[in-house]
Amino acid sequence: MPSANAAPNLTPPTAPSTPTTPTVPTIEIRETGGPDVLLPVDRPAPGAPGDGQILVQLAAAGVNFIDIYRREGRYPLPLPAVPGEEGSGTVLAVGPGVTRFAVGDRVAWTTVLGSYAGQVLVPEDKAIVVPDGIDLHTAAAALVQGMTAHYLVNDSYRAQPGETVLVHAAAGGVGLLLTQLLKRRDVRVLGTVSSPEKQKLAEANGVDDVIRYDGDGNGNGDCGQDLAAEVRRLTGGEGVHAVYDGVGAATFDASLDSLRRRGTLVLFGGASGPVPPVDVMRLLWGGSLTLTRPYLEHFRATVEEFTWRAGEVFAHIADGTLRITVGGTYPLARARDAHADLAARRTTGKLLLVP
């Protein structure tokens, strides 16, 4: 029996513990705008995958211009949203009905909004197994830009041996891969770049004649002032058979003026801004020109086409046809720095975010 003089027990009863909801590092957009709208936050983990989904632990997310377009509002998103559409990682769980993947598989994916996150729910039809011998960072760097280069040279304009083409931003992620595929076909490549460092990289990847936006650096002319005139000079006045233009507004007019009669302009991006509406009569007066505006999703519209196109990209990497250049790797929380560097053309090759 306790003593009457004993001190009372003032320790409060222990409250029942509350389970902690697991979280993952994530980049969130709550409003459109510049790089500063990319907010590093911790969000609840996605949980179990649903029908036809796989849950993946992110190894790397690719940074692409479409991410910038979505952040700026050019490609509208319901807000708040998690940006990013490309990545690679390891399968943590598979949902009902999944037949192509198992826990532990190394996978890469494209066009899956929400990829700037430590864990991503990926539809089965948007992913592919990464072959042995290709690391996950290379896979994340290769898929979107590799498949873009693949459809550009195989579907948008299939350049033939001996033809001459112009590739804008030749030291960028798509430009480097596109040049390598074109040279494999014995195509002469003219390439535009904006600095001496990018010129060296473009030449090392096969560009035959480099055109500097800022001139040749030695006071011997300023190609940036009249790009089309420099293209005509390099082609004996004829112009090129095709232009692959991912820059958009800043280069569009010069691209059209650089084409020979019955030439083709493949406008596959708008890094400098969207192209204003075009008077189609310009195509007539330019020499019966062709203008096309392709989009990757239309060239991987089925699982079979995606598997074939991505498989060819991975095969080209394995056999040395394609050399992947990772121009920068940023912590996921610094996504705004990656966007700013890409938009300012301070980078070469592919940019990655890692958790």
Summary of the structure (lengths in Angstrom):
residues: 355
radius of gyration: 24.7
end to end distance: 59.8
largest distance: 110.8
contacts: 1177
relative contact order: 0.14
helix: 31%
strand: 26%
